[in-house]
């Protein structure tokens, strides 16, 4: 009984505390101030892309303030920091790509004390991979807009489309980083199948999205993407 009373009291507090305490919400103004503290030449271009991300729901002010503040504190050349942010900005605004994975890789690299040059290269490769996967979905008539008007075209809400792009791209990146041959398309496909199926079982992704991808995307398409990325790395 005492436990029930305690839980009820906690529930009561959770209901009343938000009305009594107002926490400062992170806004685009905070993001802009943090960005300006880096002293970059491309501040206007980067901020414009970030604001586009806010409007699309692809970015949140909190995550951008975290990223920018970590870059400010990180030891390295200003030019490298600028290149990293421009890559993310252009992927977001010019190529209309989801950038959650890019931001995550930058944060991971900073936490591991990786050089900015290495982070810059990694972000560039991941952005290219995201674009390749996005185009692969387009080729298989999976879109985020009904303006294409093609037969057998499936239009997904932007968050679901972005999630698919990110998960497939991350699967390909992990496979590539394992050092295995890009020519083994069926192995890449199996890894994609395993990941998407797991997400479906955990109710993170709709079953129809998984079925759609596994039905329309073929192993040879994944091989082509990995081969393209490898060719770019060797140039």
GIVEN-V432845 format. One record per helix or strand of 2 or more residues. SS is the DSSP state (~ for helix, > for strand). FROM is the first residue (numbers start at 1). LEN is the number of residues. If there is no record, write none. Layout:
SS/FROM/LEN, SS/FROM/LEN
//
This chain:
~/2/19, ~/28/9, ~/43/14, ~/61/13, ~/78/16, ~/100/12, ~/116/24, >/142/2, ~/146/3, >/154/2, ~/158/20, ~/185/17, ~/207/10, ~/219/16
//
